[in-house]
């Protein structure tokens, strides 16, 4: 996982293809992109430090408004 500020992070739900929680990377604390990340969660859940687990994946914004998925 190599996040950049502005990338989206999503956590998989317990059902296939369901996102349990998503947010945006608001800050990185290590130059190499290693955890922890500062994530601004959607739906008014606030901003928290986050250490990603195996259920997390990144979506990098690309031109045209689509997202490329990364592990």
Beta strands, then each sheet from edge to edge (+ up, - down):
strand 1: 8-12
strand 2: 19-28
strand 3: 37-41
strand 4: 46-50
strand 5: 56-61
strand 6: 67-70
sheet 1: 4+ 3- 2+ 1- 5+ 6-
end
